[in-house]
């Protein structure tokens, strides 16, 4: 309606440029600057440090490394400019070998954002094979006794100092999208079955009565019993970690999208209501 009004009120023949188009133009300008820096360094950008310097993704593996190629794929989808397709392919190729990593749970973050969008837009069979390998690597972390995908290994690093045996974080809900997609791509239900099991176990154990989410639930890998409910990045074990709440909303919304099971949609709504109605929000 607004567009029609503007068109009728216009006194020249220039096409109307909607606000959304202006925003896309702005985004493209900004990401073009980021791409220039990324190509000069041949590294994947992550964020800006406190002193204004570029913070690149970590060597070896970084759970955010798929985000920049994914952004380029979205810009390619929107603008049809081959520049973005070329950039996406170039930077996602830097971490393709990580598809074989069975010691990280963030493969959905990494590969669904990058190769997943690439396959969706190009039907490139090589991309599909990368996704299948990454999904198979992620599946190795599933424990049927627990009914969940293990988030962190606990044999080294700061995770080894917590006394955990089988930690599962709410973030892991975001990795399920890769598994749901793989069942649709391949026709093999095993991926979807693991995703549903993980979603159900998380729904059962990660949420308090007010639908706030615990960050970490540690399980006994032999019995599946809950050992501890902790936080790793939130304020306290009893607090609700803001980013974790967002993971829960997105995660259960996508579970509903793929399964049409109403319990997932209700969970997403309940977590959203907790955020909206939380009295402690400034």
C-alpha positions in Angstrom: 0.0 0.0 0.0 2.8 2.4 0.9 4.6 1.5 -2.3 1.4 2.2 -4.4 0.9 5.5 -2.7 4.5 6.6 -3.3 4.3 5.5 -6.9 1.1 7.4 -7.5 2.5 10.5 -5.7 5.7 10.4 -7.7 6.2 13.2 -10.2 9.0 11.6 -12.2 9.5 8.3 -14.0 12.3 7.0 -11.7 11.4 3.6 -10.1 10.6 3.6 -6.4 13.4 2.3 -4.3 12.0 0.7 -1.1 13.7 1.0 2.3 14.5 -2.7 2.2 16.5 -2.2 -1.1 18.4 0.7 0.5 19.3 -1.6 3.5 20.5 -4.3 1.1 22.6 -1.7 -0.7 24.1 -0.6 2.6 24.8 -4.2 3.7 26.5 -4.9 0.4 28.7 -1.8 0.7 29.7 -2.8 4.3 30.4 -6.5 3.4 32.4 -5.3 0.3 34.7 -3.5 2.7 35.0 -6.6 4.8 35.6 -8.7 1.8 38.4 -6.4 0.7 40.2 -6.9 4.0 39.5 -10.6 4.0 41.0 -11.1 0.6 44.1 -9.1 1.4 44.7 -11.2 4.5 43.3 -14.4 3.0 41.6 -15.0 6.3 38.0 -15.3 7.4 36.8 -12.4 9.5 35.0 -13.0 12.8 34.6 -9.6 14.6 36.4 -6.4 15.6 38.5 -6.3 18.7 38.1 -3.8 21.5 40.8 -1.6 19.9 39.3 -1.7 16.5 41.5 -4.3 14.9 40.2 -7.2 12.9 39.7 -10.5 14.8 40.1 -13.4 12.4 38.7 -16.9 12.9 41.1 -19.2 14.9 43.6 -21.4 13.1 42.6 -25.1 13.1 38.9 -24.7 13.9 36.5 -21.9 14.8 32.8 -22.4 15.3 32.1 -19.1 13.5 34.1 -19.8 10.3 31.0 -20.6 8.3 29.3 -17.3 9.0 31.2 -15.1 6.5 30.8 -17.5 3.6 27.2 -17.8 4.5 26.8 -14.1 4.4 28.3 -14.0 1.0 25.9 -16.7 -0.2 22.9 -14.6 1.1 24.2 -11.6 -0.8 24.7 -13.7 -3.9 21.1 -14.9 -3.6 19.8 -11.3 -3.1 22.0 -9.5 -5.7 22.8 -12.2 -8.2 26.3 -10.7 -8.3 28.9 -13.5 -9.1 31.4 -11.6 -6.8 29.6 -13.0 -3.8 29.4 -16.5 -5.1 33.1 -16.5 -5.8 33.9 -15.1 -2.4 31.7 -17.7 -0.6 33.3 -20.6 -2.5 36.8 -19.2 -1.9 36.5 -18.8 1.9 34.5 -21.9 2.6 37.2 -23.9 0.8 39.6 -22.9 3.6 37.9 -25.1 6.1 36.5 -27.9 3.9 38.8 -30.5 5.6 37.0 -29.8 8.9 34.1 -31.9 7.6 36.1 -34.8 9.0 36.5 -33.4 12.5 34.6 -35.7 14.9 35.9 -33.9 18.0 33.7 -30.7 17.5 30.0 -30.4 17.7 29.8 -27.1 15.8 29.7 -28.7 12.4 26.2 -27.5 11.8 27.1 -23.9 12.5 30.1 -24.2 10.2 28.8 -26.2 7.2 25.1 -25.6 7.1 25.7 -21.8 7.0 28.3 -22.1 4.2 28.1 -25.3 2.1 24.4 -25.7 3.0 23.5 -22.3 1.5 25.8 -23.0 -1.4 24.1 -26.3 -2.2 20.7 -24.7 -1.8 21.5 -22.1 -4.4 23.7 -24.0 -6.8 22.8 -27.7 -6.5 26.6 -28.4 -6.6 27.0 -32.1 -5.9 30.5 -31.6 -4.4 28.9 -29.3 -1.8 26.3 -32.0 -1.0 29.1 -34.5 -0.4 30.8 -32.1 2.0 27.6 -31.7 4.0 27.1 -35.5 4.2 30.6 -36.0 5.5 30.2 -33.3 8.0 26.9 -34.7 9.2 28.4 -38.2 9.5 31.2 -36.7 11.6 28.6 -34.9 13.8 26.6 -38.2 14.2 29.6 -39.9 15.8 29.1 -37.7 18.9 25.6 -39.0 19.5 25.2 -41.3 22.5 21.9 -43.4 22.5 22.1 -43.9 26.3 21.9 -40.2 26.8 19.8 -39.4 23.7 22.0 -36.4 22.8 25.0 -35.2 20.8 28.0 -34.5 23.0 29.0 -30.9 22.9 32.5 -30.8 24.3 35.2 -33.3 24.7 36.4 -33.3 28.3 39.8 -34.8 28.1 41.6 -31.4 27.7 41.3 -27.7 28.0 39.1 -25.8 30.3 36.3 -28.3 29.8 38.5 -31.0 31.5 38.6 -28.9 34.7 34.8 -28.9 35.2 34.4 -32.5 36.2 32.0 -33.2 33.4 31.5 -36.5 31.6 29.1 -35.8 28.8 28.3 -32.1 28.6 25.5 -30.9 26.3 24.9 -27.2 25.7 21.8 -25.5 24.5 23.8 -24.1 21.6 23.7 -27.6 20.1 20.1 -27.1 19.0 21.5 -25.0 16.2 23.4 -27.9 14.8 20.3 -30.0 14.2 19.3 -28.1 11.1 22.2 -29.8 9.2 20.9 -33.2 10.2 17.3 -32.5 9.2 18.5 -31.2 5.9 20.6 -34.3 5.3 17.6 -36.6 5.7 15.8 -34.5 3.1 18.8 -34.6 0.8 19.6 -38.2 1.1 16.3 -39.9 2.0 18.1 -41.5 5.0 16.1 -41.0 8.2 19.0 -41.7 10.5 20.0 -38.0 10.6 16.5 -36.8 11.4 16.1 -39.5 14.1 19.2 -38.3 15.9 18.1 -34.7 15.6 14.7 -35.5 17.1 16.2 -37.5 20.0 18.5 -34.7 20.8 15.7 -32.1 20.7 13.5 -34.3 23.0 16.3 -34.9 25.5 17.1 -31.2 25.6 13.4 -30.3 26.0 13.2 -32.6 28.9 16.3 -31.5 30.8 17.5 -28.1 29.8 14.5 -25.9 30.9 13.2 -24.6 34.2 9.6 -24.2 35.0 9.6 -20.6 33.7 11.1 -21.8 30.3 14.5 -20.3 31.0 17.3 -22.5 29.8 20.2 -24.0 31.5 23.4 -23.6 29.5 25.1 -27.0 30.2 23.6 -30.3 31.3 26.1 -32.9 32.1 25.0 -36.5 31.7 26.4 -39.9 32.7 27.3 -41.5 29.4 26.6 -45.0 30.7 23.2 -44.4 32.3 22.0 -41.2 30.6 21.2 -39.7 34.1 21.7 -36.0 34.6 24.8 -35.3 36.8 24.9 -31.5 36.9 23.2 -28.4 35.4 25.8 -25.6 35.0 26.8 -22.6 33.0 30.0 -22.0 31.0 29.3 -18.6 29.6 26.3 -17.3 31.5 26.4 -15.3 34.7 25.7 -18.2 37.1 24.5 -21.8 37.1 21.0 -20.5 38.0 20.8 -17.7 35.5 19.4 -17.6 32.0 22.1 -16.9 29.4 20.6 -14.6 26.8 22.3 -16.1 23.7 21.3 -19.6 24.9 17.7 -18.5 25.1 18.0 -17.4 21.4 19.5 -20.8 20.5 16.5 -22.4 22.1 13.9 -20.3 20.1 15.6 -20.9 16.8 16.3 -24.6 17.5 12.8 -25.5 18.4 11.3 -23.4 15.6 13.4 -25.3 13.1 12.4 -28.6 14.7 8.8 -27.7 14.2 9.6 -26.6 10.6 10.9 -30.1 9.7 8.6 -32.3 11.9 5.4 -30.3 12.3 5.3 -31.5 15.8 3.4 -28.8 17.8 5.4 -29.4 21.0 8.4 -27.8 19.4 6.5 -24.8 18.3 5.0 -24.4 21.8 8.5 -24.7 23.3 9.8 -21.9 21.1 6.8 -19.7 21.9 7.2 -20.3 25.7 10.9 -19.4 25.6 10.1 -16.3 23.6 7.5 -15.4 26.2 10.0 -15.8 28.9 12.3 -13.3 27.2 9.6 -10.8 26.4 8.1 -10.9 29.9 11.3 -11.1 32.0 11.1 -8.5 34.7 14.8 -8.1 35.0 15.2 -6.8 31.4 16.4 -3.1 31.6 
